[in-house]
Amino acid sequence: MLRQRLNDDMKTALKAGEKERLGVIRLMISAMKSADMEPSAKGPIDDAGIVAVLTRMVKQRRDSIEQYNAGGRPELAAKEAAEITIIEAYLPKLMDEAATREVITTLIAETGAAGPKDMGKVMGALKTRYAGQIDMGRASGLLKDLLKG
C-alpha cells in the first residue's frame, strides 16, 4: 500500500513539475528497493519495512542538519529539513506521551517486567508492535522511569 502510494505520488510530482518533491520521493523509492535486495529481506519488504527505511532516512537527515548547523551551512540544513517534511508525510503519526505511557504500561504487565533488567523485553515488544508509531528514545526514558518506580 505504501509502496503504491510512493509510486503514484512520484508520477503526480513528475506531472506537476515539483522537482524537489520528486527528488525526495525517488530517493525514498531507491532506498526501499535497496532494502528489497538485501539478503535478509527475502523479497520485497512490507509496509513495516518501508516505515523502518523512511524512519532511518529521517534520522540521517536530522544528523546532517546538526552537522550543517555546526559547520555554519544553514542553507544545507534548510534543504535537509525540507526533505524531512516530505518523508514524514509517509510515516504514521507518532503517539503522544500519554498514549506512549499507556502502551508501555500495558506491555510491562504483559511481559511481566519487574525492574530495569527486564527493559529489553519491553523494548523488543514495543519495536515489534509499534515500529514507526512511537519515538523509541522517548519510550526508553519513560520505560526506565516506570520500571524504577
C-alpha positions in Angstrom: 0.0 0.0 0.0 2.8 2.5 1.0 4.8 1.3 -2.0 2.0 2.0 -4.4 1.4 5.4 -2.8 5.0 6.4 -3.3 4.9 5.3 -7.0 1.6 7.2 -7.6 3.0 10.3 -5.8 6.1 10.1 -7.9 4.0 10.2 -11.1 2.0 13.1 -9.8 5.0 15.1 -8.8 6.6 14.5 -12.2 3.5 15.7 -14.0 3.2 18.7 -11.7 6.8 19.7 -12.1 7.5 19.5 -8.4 11.3 18.9 -8.7 12.2 18.9 -5.0 9.4 16.6 -4.0 10.1 14.3 -7.0 13.7 14.0 -6.0 12.9 13.1 -2.4 10.3 10.5 -3.5 12.8 9.0 -5.9 15.3 8.8 -3.0 12.7 7.0 -0.9 11.9 4.5 -3.7 15.6 3.9 -4.2 16.2 3.2 -0.5 13.1 0.9 -0.5 14.4 -1.0 -3.5 17.9 -1.3 -1.8 16.2 -2.8 1.2 14.3 -5.2 -1.0 17.5 -6.6 -2.4 19.2 -7.1 1.0 19.8 -10.8 1.6 17.9 -10.6 4.9 14.8 -9.2 3.2 14.0 -12.3 1.1 11.9 -10.3 -1.4 10.0 -7.0 -1.3 9.7 -5.5 2.1 6.3 -4.9 3.6 4.9 -1.6 4.8 6.6 -2.0 8.2 9.9 -2.4 6.5 9.3 0.6 4.4 8.4 2.6 7.5 11.7 1.5 9.0 13.6 2.6 5.9 11.9 6.0 5.9 12.5 6.4 9.6 16.2 5.8 9.1 16.2 8.4 6.3 14.7 11.0 8.6 17.3 10.2 11.3 20.1 10.6 8.8 18.8 14.0 7.8 18.4 15.1 11.4 22.1 14.2 12.0 23.0 16.1 8.8 21.1 19.1 10.0 23.1 19.2 13.2 26.4 18.9 11.3 25.4 21.6 8.8 24.4 24.0 11.6 27.6 23.3 13.5 29.6 23.9 10.2 27.8 27.2 9.5 25.8 25.9 6.5 22.2 26.9 7.3 21.1 26.6 3.6 22.0 22.9 3.5 20.3 22.4 6.9 17.2 24.0 5.5 17.3 21.7 2.5 17.5 18.6 4.8 14.7 20.0 6.9 12.5 20.3 3.8 13.3 16.7 2.8 12.3 15.6 6.3 8.9 17.2 5.9 8.3 15.3 2.7 9.4 12.0 4.1 7.4 12.4 7.3 4.2 12.7 5.2 4.6 9.0 4.5 5.2 7.9 8.1 2.5 7.1 10.6 1.9 9.8 13.2 3.9 9.3 16.4 1.9 8.7 19.6 1.9 11.4 22.2 3.5 10.9 25.6 0.2 9.8 27.3 -0.5 7.2 24.7 3.1 6.0 24.8 3.0 5.7 28.6 -0.3 3.7 28.3 1.2 1.3 25.8 4.4 0.8 27.9 2.3 0.2 31.0 0.3 -2.5 29.1 3.5 -4.1 27.8 5.1 -4.1 31.2 2.1 -6.1 32.5 2.1 -8.5 29.5 5.8 -9.2 29.7 5.9 -9.4 33.5 8.8 -6.9 33.6 9.7 -6.2 37.2 12.8 -4.0 37.0 15.4 -2.4 34.9 16.9 -5.8 33.9 13.6 -6.6 32.0 13.8 -3.4 29.9 14.9 -5.4 26.8 11.8 -7.5 26.8 9.5 -4.5 26.8 11.6 -2.5 24.2 11.6 -5.6 22.0 7.8 -5.8 22.2 7.5 -2.1 21.5 9.7 -2.3 18.4 7.8 -5.3 17.1 4.3 -3.9 17.6 4.7 -0.2 17.3 7.6 0.4 14.9 7.3 3.9 13.4 4.4 4.8 15.8 6.4 5.6 18.9 9.6 7.7 19.4 11.8 4.9 20.8 14.1 7.4 22.5 11.2 8.9 24.5 9.8 5.4 25.1 13.1 4.3 26.6 13.1 7.1 29.1 9.5 6.5 30.1 10.2 2.8 30.5 13.2 3.5 32.7 11.0 5.7 34.9 8.2 3.2 35.1 10.5 0.3 35.9 12.3 2.3 38.7 9.1 3.3 40.4 
